[in-house]
């Protein structure tokens, strides 16, 4: 794989009208795709209530994690399929196809009857729609990033592609904004009954607008030049990953770039929301307002760090973001917890819960896609305590002994009919653990309330720091990936490491972190996952990742 470098870039010329049109059209379509993709996560509780039978909260919670993870699991396969198409037939037409697939799948979710109407077909069809969304997103991002980068002048690719980088956050922000508007304009009963479907149904309007605006674009000049010269790859997948010279770059891009970028991104946006609602038991409206405010403040920094990467390089900004995040995650999340739910933190320090069991009866709780069924009391009790954000200590018991529990040294009587550990939870709450809805948990379900309360303002500040890390690692990554691969395999080459990093390392972060929490009995221990991955990227990136900001795409086929 040959590389042509262009030396130091010349003084930047003003953005032309055509370049501005390319950025706006590409970004608008990608915002729409992210908006669609994030709705399932933002409305997880309503989806579980509609599509999962019974009243088992643990089963509903697992379904939510599985539905969220399913869309991420297939993203690399979408990257392979649509990346190949993008290198064969062009960037423009490929991301029109992915956008249409995403819009239709999202609209179907809005119309899909619940379990009470069509039975188990409801959750099955929902998962199929999530898989279709994941495939579409796997093809969309690489096309949009490649398209914008190939229109960008030399020396400004970081700045131009950083607009694409804002789209994931803007899509999440837009989904939260639509949901909050609906929540605040109707009763909770109406929202739970049918209002949650409205954001999914609105996607058909966004789809029409996005297709219309993208149809006005022409193919990227780099692809047109390559097509005219007859230098297109006849087998992009084989060339990108079947040749060691290219496959090596893809591996470096994954482990020295996108893996760390992904866990920092998903920790700052998704795990932060998960931590607020699932661990700290903050109500959904308040949590969404807090995240939305931090995203609104932080989004311009994507542009700043993209612009800075044109000046000082992609690599130092990416590596610095991963390193700073890894070093500061524990104190940041501990402060978030103390502000949002101080009674919970007091209980973790003052209430001692012990689970005594025969080690042979305690298995691993790792369940990244939420399909395992746990029946042994030791496993069930630990998962129940983790779901209720309760610290516990696992104590080895005699061989063949029954699983038992104590709270502050007092044995808990667990009836034979208690198959979920409710008695342990009740005893812990009696000793000081707060219940969901406790008055000490921060709650400001209005914009005015959030902006006038010291606790929520403090939380916005802490969450903004997490978003700032996101902008550091995500702002330059598109330009870096585009510049790592030649034009003939660029769409394919950049899409796979990006979507393995973000779809697997990042997408599985919430369920993996929860599994770690459930296994260790510490609500903060899930942070070890993003910390270790981010530090891995720092080490591999420093040693192997090349600096790419001065590469000239025009001469690199």
C-alpha positions as CSV (number, residue, x, y, z in Angstrom):
1,X,0.0,0.0,0.0
2,X,1.7,3.1,-1.2
3,X,1.2,6.5,0.4
4,X,1.7,10.0,-0.9
5,X,2.1,12.8,1.5
6,X,1.5,16.3,0.6
7,X,3.7,18.1,3.1
8,X,2.4,20.9,5.2
9,X,-1.0,22.1,4.0
10,X,-1.3,25.5,2.4
11,X,-3.3,28.3,3.9
12,X,-7.0,27.2,4.1
13,X,-9.3,28.7,1.5
14,X,-12.9,29.6,2.6
15,X,-15.4,26.8,2.3
16,X,-17.2,26.9,-1.1
17,X,-21.0,26.7,-1.5
18,X,-20.7,23.2,-3.0
19,X,-18.6,22.0,-0.1
20,X,-21.0,23.4,2.4
21,X,-23.9,21.7,0.6
22,X,-22.0,18.3,0.8
23,X,-21.5,18.7,4.5
24,X,-25.0,19.7,5.2
25,X,-26.6,17.0,3.1
26,X,-24.3,14.3,4.4
27,X,-24.7,15.4,8.0
28,X,-28.5,15.7,7.8
29,X,-28.9,12.2,6.5
30,X,-26.5,10.8,9.1
31,X,-28.3,12.7,12.0
32,X,-31.5,11.0,10.8
33,X,-29.9,7.6,10.9
34,X,-28.5,8.1,14.4
35,X,-31.8,9.5,15.6
36,X,-33.5,6.3,14.4
37,X,-30.9,4.0,16.0
38,X,-31.0,5.7,19.4
39,X,-34.7,5.7,19.8
40,X,-34.7,2.1,20.9
41,X,-32.2,2.9,23.7
42,X,-33.9,6.1,24.8
43,X,-37.3,4.3,25.0
44,X,-36.1,1.0,26.3
45,X,-38.5,0.9,29.2
46,X,-41.6,1.5,27.0
47,X,-40.4,-1.0,24.5
48,X,-39.9,-3.7,27.1
49,X,-43.3,-2.9,28.6
50,X,-45.0,-3.3,25.2
51,X,-43.1,-6.3,23.8
52,X,-42.1,-8.5,26.8
53,X,-44.9,-10.5,28.6
54,X,-45.3,-10.6,32.4
55,X,-44.1,-8.5,35.2
56,X,-40.6,-9.8,35.6
57,X,-38.5,-6.7,35.7
58,X,-35.3,-8.6,35.3
59,X,-36.5,-10.3,32.1
60,X,-37.6,-6.9,30.7
61,X,-34.2,-5.4,31.6
62,X,-32.4,-8.3,29.9
63,X,-34.6,-7.9,26.8
64,X,-33.7,-4.2,26.7
65,X,-30.0,-4.9,26.9
66,X,-30.3,-7.6,24.2
67,X,-32.3,-5.3,21.9
68,X,-29.8,-2.6,22.3
69,X,-26.9,-4.9,21.8
70,X,-28.4,-6.6,18.7
71,X,-28.2,-3.5,16.6
72,X,-24.5,-3.1,17.5
73,X,-23.6,-6.8,17.0
74,X,-24.4,-6.7,13.3
75,X,-22.8,-3.3,12.5
76,X,-19.5,-4.9,11.3
77,X,-21.5,-7.1,8.9
78,X,-23.2,-4.1,7.5
79,X,-19.8,-2.4,7.1
80,X,-18.6,-5.4,5.1
81,X,-21.6,-5.6,2.9
82,X,-22.2,-1.9,2.2
83,X,-18.5,-1.0,2.3
84,X,-17.9,-3.4,-0.6
85,X,-20.9,-1.8,-2.5
86,X,-19.5,1.7,-1.8
87,X,-16.1,0.8,-3.3
88,X,-17.8,-0.9,-6.3
89,X,-20.7,1.3,-7.3
90,X,-20.0,4.6,-5.4
91,X,-20.5,6.4,-2.1
92,X,-23.6,8.3,-2.9
93,X,-25.9,5.4,-4.0
94,X,-24.8,3.2,-1.2
95,X,-25.6,5.5,1.6
96,X,-29.0,6.2,0.0
97,X,-29.8,2.5,0.3
98,X,-28.6,2.3,4.0
99,X,-30.7,5.4,4.9
100,X,-33.8,3.9,3.3
101,X,-33.3,0.6,5.2
102,X,-32.9,2.4,8.5
103,X,-36.0,4.6,8.0
104,X,-38.3,1.7,7.1
105,X,-37.1,-0.5,10.0
106,X,-37.7,2.4,12.4
107,X,-41.2,3.1,11.0
108,X,-42.1,-0.5,11.4
109,X,-41.3,-0.4,15.1
110,X,-43.7,2.5,15.5
111,X,-46.5,0.4,14.0
112,X,-45.6,-2.9,15.5
113,X,-48.4,-4.3,17.7
114,X,-47.4,-5.4,21.2
115,X,-47.2,-8.8,22.9
116,X,-50.8,-8.6,24.0
117,X,-51.9,-8.5,20.3
118,X,-49.5,-10.8,18.4
119,X,-47.7,-12.7,21.1
120,X,-44.1,-13.6,20.8
121,X,-44.0,-12.3,17.2
122,X,-43.8,-8.8,18.7
123,X,-40.4,-9.2,20.4
124,X,-39.1,-11.3,17.5
125,X,-40.0,-8.6,14.9
126,X,-38.6,-5.9,17.1
127,X,-35.2,-7.6,17.2
128,X,-35.3,-8.1,13.4
129,X,-35.9,-4.4,13.0
130,X,-33.0,-3.7,15.4
131,X,-30.8,-6.0,13.3
132,X,-31.8,-4.2,10.1
133,X,-31.0,-0.9,11.7
134,X,-27.6,-2.1,12.7
135,X,-26.8,-3.3,9.2
136,X,-27.9,0.0,7.8
137,X,-25.8,2.0,10.3
138,X,-22.8,-0.2,9.5
139,X,-23.0,1.0,5.9
140,X,-24.0,4.6,6.5
141,X,-21.2,6.1,8.6
142,X,-18.3,4.9,6.3
143,X,-20.1,6.3,3.3
144,X,-20.8,9.7,4.8
145,X,-17.3,10.1,6.3
146,X,-15.6,9.0,3.1
147,X,-17.9,11.2,0.9
148,X,-17.2,14.3,2.9
149,X,-13.5,13.6,3.2
150,X,-13.1,13.1,-0.5
151,X,-14.7,16.5,-1.1
152,X,-12.6,18.3,1.5
153,X,-9.5,20.3,0.5
154,X,-6.1,19.1,1.6
155,X,-5.3,20.3,5.1
156,X,-9.0,20.7,6.2
157,X,-10.2,17.1,6.3
158,X,-10.3,17.1,10.1
159,X,-12.5,20.2,10.1
160,X,-14.8,19.0,7.4
161,X,-15.3,15.5,8.7
162,X,-15.8,16.7,12.2
163,X,-19.3,17.9,11.1
164,X,-20.1,14.3,10.4
165,X,-18.8,13.4,13.9
166,X,-21.4,15.7,15.5
167,X,-24.2,13.7,13.9
168,X,-24.2,10.8,16.4
169,X,-24.5,13.2,19.3
170,X,-27.0,15.4,17.5
171,X,-29.0,12.3,16.6
172,X,-29.1,11.3,20.3
173,X,-29.9,14.8,21.3
174,X,-32.7,15.0,18.7
175,X,-34.2,11.7,19.9
176,X,-34.1,12.9,23.5
177,X,-35.6,16.3,22.6
178,X,-38.5,14.7,20.7
179,X,-39.1,12.2,23.6
180,X,-39.0,15.0,26.3
181,X,-41.3,17.2,24.3
182,X,-43.8,14.3,24.1
183,X,-43.4,13.4,27.8
184,X,-44.0,17.0,28.9
185,X,-47.0,17.5,26.6
186,X,-49.1,14.4,27.6
187,X,-49.9,12.3,30.6
188,X,-47.6,9.5,31.6
189,X,-50.4,7.1,30.9
190,X,-50.9,8.3,27.3
191,X,-47.2,8.3,26.7
192,X,-46.8,4.7,27.9
193,X,-49.9,3.6,25.9
194,X,-49.1,5.2,22.5
195,X,-47.1,8.4,22.8
196,X,-43.7,6.5,22.8
197,X,-44.5,5.3,19.2
198,X,-44.7,8.9,17.8
199,X,-40.8,9.4,17.5
200,X,-40.6,6.2,15.5
201,X,-43.4,7.2,13.2
202,X,-41.9,10.7,12.7
203,X,-38.9,9.0,11.1
204,X,-40.8,8.5,7.8
205,X,-40.9,12.3,7.4
206,X,-37.2,12.6,8.2
207,X,-36.5,9.8,5.7
208,X,-38.3,11.6,2.9
209,X,-36.4,14.9,3.6
210,X,-33.0,13.1,3.9
211,X,-33.5,11.2,0.6
212,X,-34.5,14.4,-1.2
213,X,-31.5,16.4,0.0
214,X,-29.0,13.6,-0.7
215,X,-30.4,13.0,-4.2
216,X,-29.1,16.5,-5.1
217,X,-25.5,15.5,-4.5
218,X,-23.1,14.2,-7.1
219,X,-20.6,11.4,-6.6
220,X,-17.4,12.2,-4.8
221,X,-14.6,13.5,-7.1
222,X,-12.1,10.9,-5.8
223,X,-14.4,8.0,-6.8
224,X,-15.3,9.6,-10.1
225,X,-11.5,10.0,-10.9
226,X,-10.9,6.4,-9.9
227,X,-13.8,5.2,-12.0
228,X,-12.6,7.2,-15.1
229,X,-9.1,5.8,-14.7
230,X,-10.4,2.3,-14.4
231,X,-8.6,1.7,-11.1
232,X,-11.5,0.6,-9.0
233,X,-10.9,-2.6,-6.9
234,X,-12.7,-5.7,-8.3
235,X,-12.6,-7.4,-4.9
236,X,-12.6,-4.7,-2.1
237,X,-13.0,-7.2,0.7
238,X,-10.1,-9.4,-0.5
239,X,-7.9,-6.5,-1.1
240,X,-8.7,-4.7,2.1
241,X,-8.4,-7.7,4.5
242,X,-6.9,-10.5,2.5
243,X,-3.6,-8.7,2.0
244,X,-1.5,-8.3,5.1
245,X,-0.3,-4.8,4.2
246,X,-3.9,-3.6,4.3
247,X,-5.2,-5.9,7.0
248,X,-2.4,-4.8,9.3
249,X,-3.6,-1.2,9.0
250,X,-7.1,-2.3,9.8
251,X,-5.9,-4.0,13.0
252,X,-3.9,-1.0,14.0
253,X,-6.9,1.2,13.3
254,X,-9.1,-1.0,15.5
255,X,-6.9,-1.6,18.5
256,X,-4.9,1.6,18.4
257,X,-7.8,3.9,17.5
258,X,-11.5,2.9,17.3
259,X,-11.6,0.5,20.3
260,X,-10.5,3.2,22.8
261,X,-12.5,5.9,21.0
262,X,-15.6,3.7,21.2
263,X,-15.5,3.0,24.9
264,X,-14.9,6.6,25.7
265,X,-17.7,7.6,23.5
266,X,-20.2,5.1,24.8
267,X,-19.2,5.7,28.4
268,X,-19.7,9.5,28.0
269,X,-23.1,9.2,26.4
270,X,-24.8,5.8,26.8
271,X,-23.3,4.4,30.0
272,X,-23.7,7.8,31.7
273,X,-27.5,7.6,30.9
274,X,-27.6,3.9,31.9
275,X,-25.7,4.7,35.1
276,X,-28.1,7.5,36.0
277,X,-31.3,5.6,35.3
278,X,-30.5,2.0,36.1
279,X,-27.8,2.3,38.9
280,X,-28.7,5.6,40.5
281,X,-32.5,5.3,39.9
282,X,-32.9,8.8,38.6
283,X,-36.2,9.1,36.8
284,X,-36.0,9.0,33.0
285,X,-37.1,12.5,32.3
286,X,-34.6,14.1,34.6
287,X,-31.8,11.9,33.3
288,X,-32.6,12.7,29.7
289,X,-32.7,16.4,30.5
290,X,-29.3,16.2,32.1
291,X,-27.7,14.2,29.2
292,X,-29.4,16.5,26.7
293,X,-28.0,19.6,28.4
294,X,-24.5,18.2,28.5
295,X,-24.6,17.2,24.9
296,X,-25.9,20.6,23.9
297,X,-22.9,22.3,25.6
298,X,-20.4,19.7,24.4
299,X,-21.3,19.3,20.7
300,X,-19.4,22.3,19.3
301,X,-16.2,20.7,20.7
302,X,-16.4,18.0,18.0
303,X,-15.7,20.8,15.5
304,X,-13.0,22.3,17.7
305,X,-11.0,19.1,18.0
306,X,-11.5,18.2,14.3
307,X,-10.1,21.6,13.4
308,X,-7.2,21.1,15.9
309,X,-6.4,17.8,14.3
310,X,-5.6,19.6,11.1
311,X,-3.1,21.7,13.0
312,X,-1.4,19.3,15.4
313,X,-2.4,15.9,14.1
314,X,-5.2,13.3,14.7
315,X,-3.1,10.9,16.9
316,X,-2.1,13.2,19.8
317,X,-5.7,14.4,20.4
318,X,-7.2,10.8,20.2
319,X,-4.5,9.3,22.5
320,X,-4.8,12.2,25.0
321,X,-8.6,11.8,25.2
322,X,-8.3,8.1,25.9
323,X,-5.7,8.5,28.5
324,X,-7.4,11.4,30.4
325,X,-10.7,9.5,30.4
326,X,-9.1,6.3,31.8
327,X,-7.4,8.2,34.6
328,X,-10.5,10.2,35.7
329,X,-13.5,7.9,35.2
330,X,-13.7,6.6,38.8
331,X,-13.7,10.0,40.5
332,X,-16.1,11.5,37.9
333,X,-18.7,8.7,38.3
334,X,-18.3,8.6,42.1
335,X,-19.1,12.3,42.2
336,X,-22.1,11.9,39.9
337,X,-23.4,9.2,42.3
338,X,-22.9,11.3,45.4
339,X,-24.7,14.2,43.9
340,X,-27.6,12.3,42.2
341,X,-28.3,9.7,44.9
342,X,-26.4,10.5,48.1
343,X,-28.4,8.0,50.2
344,X,-27.3,5.2,47.9
345,X,-23.6,6.0,48.4
346,X,-24.1,6.2,52.2
347,X,-25.7,2.8,52.1
348,X,-22.9,1.3,50.0
349,X,-20.5,2.5,52.7
350,X,-22.6,1.6,55.8
351,X,-24.7,-1.4,54.9
352,X,-22.8,-4.7,54.6
353,X,-24.5,-7.4,52.5
354,X,-22.9,-10.8,52.3
355,X,-23.9,-13.7,50.1
356,X,-22.5,-17.1,51.4
357,X,-22.6,-19.9,48.9
358,X,-20.7,-23.0,47.8
359,X,-18.3,-21.7,45.1
360,X,-19.4,-24.5,42.9
361,X,-22.9,-23.1,42.8
362,X,-21.7,-19.6,41.7
363,X,-21.1,-19.3,38.0
364,X,-19.9,-16.5,35.8
365,X,-22.5,-13.7,35.2
366,X,-21.1,-12.6,31.9
367,X,-24.0,-12.3,29.5
368,X,-23.3,-9.5,26.9
369,X,-26.3,-10.2,24.7
370,X,-28.8,-11.1,27.5
371,X,-29.8,-14.6,26.4
372,X,-28.6,-16.6,29.4
373,X,-31.1,-17.9,31.9
374,X,-29.8,-18.0,35.5
375,X,-31.5,-20.4,37.9
376,X,-29.0,-21.1,40.7
377,X,-29.7,-19.0,43.8
378,X,-26.1,-17.6,44.0
379,X,-26.3,-16.2,40.5
380,X,-29.9,-15.0,40.8
381,X,-29.3,-13.2,44.1
382,X,-26.2,-11.5,42.8
383,X,-27.9,-10.3,39.6
384,X,-30.9,-9.1,41.7
385,X,-28.6,-7.1,44.0
386,X,-26.7,-5.6,41.0
387,X,-30.0,-4.6,39.3
388,X,-31.0,-2.8,42.6
389,X,-27.5,-1.1,42.8
390,X,-26.6,-2.8,46.0
391,X,-23.0,-3.6,47.0
392,X,-22.4,-7.1,48.3
393,X,-19.6,-9.4,49.3
394,X,-19.5,-13.0,48.1
395,X,-18.3,-15.4,50.9
396,X,-17.3,-19.0,50.1
397,X,-19.5,-21.4,52.0
398,X,-19.0,-25.1,52.8
399,X,-19.3,-27.6,50.0
400,X,-23.0,-28.5,49.3
401,X,-24.3,-25.7,51.5
402,X,-27.4,-23.7,50.6
403,X,-27.0,-20.1,49.5
404,X,-27.6,-17.7,52.4
405,X,-27.5,-13.9,53.0
406,X,-26.9,-11.5,55.8
407,X,-27.4,-7.8,56.0
408,X,-25.2,-6.1,58.6
409,X,-24.6,-9.5,60.2
410,X,-28.3,-10.4,60.5
411,X,-29.4,-13.5,58.6
412,X,-32.1,-12.9,56.0
413,X,-34.9,-15.5,55.9
414,X,-35.5,-16.3,52.2
415,X,-38.8,-18.1,51.6
416,X,-38.7,-21.1,49.2
417,X,-41.1,-19.1,47.0
418,X,-38.7,-16.3,46.6
419,X,-36.9,-17.0,43.4
420,X,-35.5,-13.6,42.7
421,X,-34.0,-12.6,46.1
422,X,-36.7,-10.0,46.9
423,X,-36.3,-10.8,50.6
424,X,-32.6,-9.7,50.5
425,X,-33.5,-6.5,48.7
426,X,-36.2,-5.7,51.3
427,X,-33.7,-6.3,54.2
428,X,-31.1,-4.1,52.5
429,X,-33.7,-1.3,52.0
430,X,-34.7,-1.7,55.7
431,X,-31.0,-1.2,56.6
432,X,-30.6,2.0,54.6
433,X,-30.7,1.4,50.9
434,X,-33.1,3.8,49.1
435,X,-36.0,2.5,47.1
436,X,-36.6,3.8,43.6
437,X,-38.4,7.2,43.9
438,X,-36.8,8.0,47.2
439,X,-37.0,11.7,48.0
440,X,-33.2,12.0,48.3
441,X,-32.7,11.1,44.6
442,X,-32.3,14.1,42.3
443,X,-35.5,14.9,40.4
444,X,-36.2,17.9,38.3
445,X,-38.4,16.8,35.4
446,X,-38.7,20.2,33.8
447,X,-36.2,22.4,31.9
448,X,-36.7,25.3,34.3
449,X,-36.2,23.0,37.3
450,X,-32.9,21.6,35.9
451,X,-31.5,25.0,35.2
452,X,-32.4,26.4,38.6
453,X,-31.3,23.5,40.9
454,X,-27.7,23.4,42.2
455,X,-27.5,19.6,42.2
456,X,-28.7,19.3,38.5
457,X,-26.3,22.0,37.4
458,X,-23.5,20.2,39.1
459,X,-24.5,17.0,37.4
460,X,-24.6,18.8,34.0
461,X,-21.0,20.0,34.6
462,X,-19.8,16.5,35.5
463,X,-21.6,15.0,32.5
464,X,-20.2,17.7,30.2
465,X,-16.6,16.6,31.2
466,X,-17.5,13.1,30.0
467,X,-18.9,14.5,26.7
468,X,-15.7,16.6,26.3
469,X,-13.7,13.4,26.4
470,X,-16.1,12.1,23.7
471,X,-15.4,15.0,21.5
472,X,-11.6,14.6,21.9
473,X,-11.6,11.0,20.7
474,X,-14.4,11.2,18.2
475,X,-13.8,14.6,16.5
476,X,-10.6,13.5,14.6
477,X,-11.4,9.7,14.1
478,X,-13.2,10.0,10.7
479,X,-10.4,11.9,9.1
480,X,-7.8,9.5,10.6
481,X,-9.7,6.4,9.2
482,X,-10.2,7.9,5.8
483,X,-6.5,8.8,5.5
484,X,-5.4,5.3,6.5
485,X,-6.8,3.6,3.4
486,X,-6.4,4.2,-0.4
487,X,-9.4,5.3,-2.4
488,X,-10.1,1.9,-4.1
489,X,-10.8,0.2,-0.7
490,X,-11.4,3.2,1.5
491,X,-15.1,2.7,2.2
492,X,-14.6,-1.0,3.0
493,X,-11.3,-0.5,4.8
494,X,-12.4,2.2,7.2
495,X,-15.9,0.8,7.9
496,X,-14.9,-2.5,9.4
497,X,-12.5,-1.3,12.1
498,X,-14.8,1.6,12.9
499,X,-17.9,-0.7,13.4
500,X,-16.1,-3.5,15.2
501,X,-14.7,-0.8,17.6
502,X,-18.0,1.0,18.0
503,X,-20.4,-1.8,17.4
504,X,-18.7,-4.4,19.6
505,X,-16.2,-2.7,22.0
506,X,-18.6,0.2,22.4
507,X,-22.0,-1.2,21.8
508,X,-21.6,-4.1,24.3
509,X,-20.3,-1.7,27.0
510,X,-23.6,-1.4,29.0
511,X,-24.3,-5.1,29.3
512,X,-20.6,-6.0,29.8
513,X,-20.3,-3.3,32.5
514,X,-23.5,-4.6,34.2
515,X,-22.1,-8.2,34.1
516,X,-18.9,-7.0,35.9
517,X,-21.0,-5.1,38.5
518,X,-23.1,-8.2,39.1
519,X,-20.1,-10.4,39.5
520,X,-18.1,-8.1,41.8
521,X,-20.9,-6.5,43.9
522,X,-19.6,-3.0,43.3
523,X,-21.6,-0.5,41.3
524,X,-18.5,1.3,40.0
525,X,-16.6,-1.8,38.9
526,X,-18.1,-1.8,35.4
527,X,-15.8,1.2,34.7
528,X,-12.9,-1.2,34.5
529,X,-14.0,-2.3,31.1
530,X,-13.7,1.1,29.3
531,X,-10.6,2.0,31.3
532,X,-8.7,-1.1,30.3
533,X,-9.8,-0.8,26.6
534,X,-8.9,2.9,26.5
535,X,-5.4,2.2,28.0
536,X,-4.9,-0.6,25.5
537,X,-5.6,1.9,22.7
538,X,-3.1,4.4,24.3
539,X,-0.3,1.8,24.3
540,X,-1.0,0.4,20.8
541,X,-1.8,3.8,19.3
542,X,1.4,5.4,20.6
543,X,3.6,2.6,19.2
544,X,1.9,1.6,15.9
545,X,-0.7,4.2,14.8
546,X,0.7,6.5,12.1
547,X,0.0,10.3,11.9
548,X,-2.0,10.9,8.7
549,X,-3.0,14.5,8.6
550,X,-0.7,15.4,5.7
551,X,-1.6,12.5,3.4
552,X,-2.9,13.6,0.0
553,X,-6.0,11.6,-1.0
554,X,-6.0,12.9,-4.6
555,X,-2.9,10.9,-5.5
556,X,-3.6,7.8,-3.4
557,X,-5.6,5.2,-5.2
